[in-house]
Amino acid sequence: MNEEKDQAIDVITRRREVVSAYQRMFDSPEGQIVLHDMMKAFNFFGTSASQDPYETHFNEGQRSVILTILGVLKTDSEKYAKHIQNIKENQDVNYFNYAENTK
C-alpha cells in the first residue's frame, strides 16, 4: 500500500476509535447523567437568542458542543471499517479526501 493510503487508513482508524470512545462513555449510566446535565447547563432545550449578540453567539457555542456529542453518538462506527476495507481493496478512489473529511 502506498503512503497516501496508509495515512488515510490511519485517519479513519483514529476517527473510529474516537467515535467508539464517545459511544462507550455516553451510553453508560454515568455518561447519560453527564450528558443530561450538560444539556441543562448549556440550555440545550431552550433558546440561545438574546438581546446581546455576543451572548447569543456564546450560547450557540455551548449548544454546539451538545450537537457535536449527539452527532457522534448517532454515528455508525462500523462504517469506518467498511471504508478501510474499500481503501485496501482499491474500491474507494477518493480515499484521501474521505480521510481528510472525517477529522
C-alpha angles and dihedrals in degrees: 000000000000126000094256092055092047090051092049091049091050092052093048093045091052091049090050090052091050093049091049091050092052090049094049092047100045095038090061120092090247091049091052090053091049094046092049090048091050090050090055095042093050093044091240093162094046136061123286093200118115138168086247110071091206091056090049091053091047091050092048089051090056091046091051090061090061092045090052092051092047090048092053092046092057093048115111101232091197091068087074091060089055092051091050091051091049090052092050091050093045091240095122107066094180094053097133094049090049092051091051091053095053096066 
